[in-house]
Amino acid sequence: MDMNEYLAKLRQCLSISHNREETEEILSDYRSFFETGLEDGKTEEDLCLEFGPPKEVVKSLRRESQHSIVSKGLIVRALLLIFLSIIGILYIIRNLTFHPIIGLTWLVLWFLLGGKFSSLPSYSVFLEIRKTRLFLLHFLTILLVGILYLFYFEISKKFNAGWLPTQLQLRLMLYGPILIFLSLFLVALFSFFTVNPYYYSLVCHSGGALLSSLAIFGIHGRLSSFEAYLKLIKGTSLAYFIGLLFAVIFYIFIRRLEVGERK
Amino acid sequence: MNPQMKKGLMEMCILHLISIKDLYGYDIMKLMSPYFPDVGESSFYAILRRLHKEGALESYLGEVSGGPPRKYYRIRAKGKLSLESDIEDWEKISKAVSEILATKEITIEE
């Protein structure tokens, strides 16, 4: 391998886990290391060996940057958000409707209390590391969850009016969301382990969404009356709650990673 | 040896080297690697970048005749403080460990 090949490979590896600015910075550092090494009378091949494979460089950088993912105040925020979610879920189960103003207040509270740990992370993570793909996947997941909920609310209204779906419509309604969220979840999980630990929040979101679509699937046989609708709401809410538990478990996992990294 | 422990020690060594003299990334890699032959040079670079990000170090570009400018690292007050406390801890621990390891006989008074 010569210098140009090495730097090209390094750029390729960095582009997955680092933003453009950082990538350029690291590349220019390594370019100057090469120049210095050549001045010392070493060959490009020697230097490639000494610096180690580009993959290893990126791995080392990632190991070091895992420190800063989770700060101390996050556990308090996480607990506040869980509390807020429970209130939201209880409200939905009791009243079976969304009041726009209450919904909006709830959302504002969620973002204010949650900071980095709320869905806002999609945004703050984006600001922090500027990974467009991560941000878009986040946005897509949240959007899909919203659409799914609206969709089922509409469907349940129709059910109440005596409408019954055909077999095909039913299948699409049941398997569609599961497939979508399962693939998102797998992408997130894969990315968490291989690309970037910042993907943890996407894992939580898509995991929660997957569970709620599974819950809907689980109770679909009884979807023919108002009582069934009630069960549907309770089921999905419960599933989202399990999703939140998932988030906490993941949070603890990240935390342990971080503590382990510290010393 | 536990990799986390080793990393903490490497961090202390890098901070110490920079506290003596402003250094270029390449110099640090070349100074450190003979002492830690089983650690990839990229680890030193990664530690350096983190220390810089955390505000323990600052960097500036040094001009060199011919060739691209080099990024030198200088220690900041925050880095000095953490170096001092690391060295203090290290001295205590290394003293304790060597005493324990020098123990040949154990007598416990009843």
Contacts between the chains, C-beta under 8 A, distances in Angstrom:
chain1	res1	chain2	res2	distance
A	26	B	49	7.7
A	28	B	68	7.4
A	29	B	25	5.7
A	29	B	45	7.3
A	29	B	71	6.3
A	31	B	68	6.6
A	32	B	25	7.8
A	32	B	26	7.3
A	32	B	67	7.5
A	32	B	68	4.9
A	32	B	69	7.5
A	32	B	70	5.6
A	32	B	71	7.1
A	33	B	25	6.4
A	33	B	26	4.6
A	33	B	29	7.4
A	35	B	67	4.7
A	35	B	68	5.8
A	36	B	24	7.4
A	36	B	26	4.6
A	36	B	67	7.4
A	36	B	70	7.1
A	37	B	26	7.0
A	39	B	67	6.8
A	50	B	29	8.0
A	50	B	33	7.8
A	50	B	41	6.0
A	51	B	29	7.9
A	51	B	41	5.6
A	51	B	42	6.5
A	52	B	40	4.2
A	52	B	41	6.0
A	52	B	42	5.0
A	56	B	40	5.3
A	56	B	42	5.5
A	57	B	42	4.0
A	57	B	45	7.2
A	57	B	46	7.8
A	59	B	42	7.8
A	60	B	40	6.5
A	60	B	42	4.2
A	60	B	43	4.7
A	60	B	45	7.1
A	60	B	46	3.9
A	61	B	42	7.5
A	61	B	45	7.8
A	61	B	46	4.7
A	61	B	49	6.7
A	63	B	46	6.7
A	64	B	46	4.3
A	64	B	47	6.3
A	64	B	49	6.7
A	64	B	50	4.2
A	65	B	50	6.9
A	65	B	53	7.9
A	67	B	50	6.9
A	68	B	53	7.8
A	260	B	4	6.6
A	261	B	4	6.7
A	262	B	4	7.4
A	263	B	4	5.5
A	263	B	5	6.9
A	263	B	8	5.0
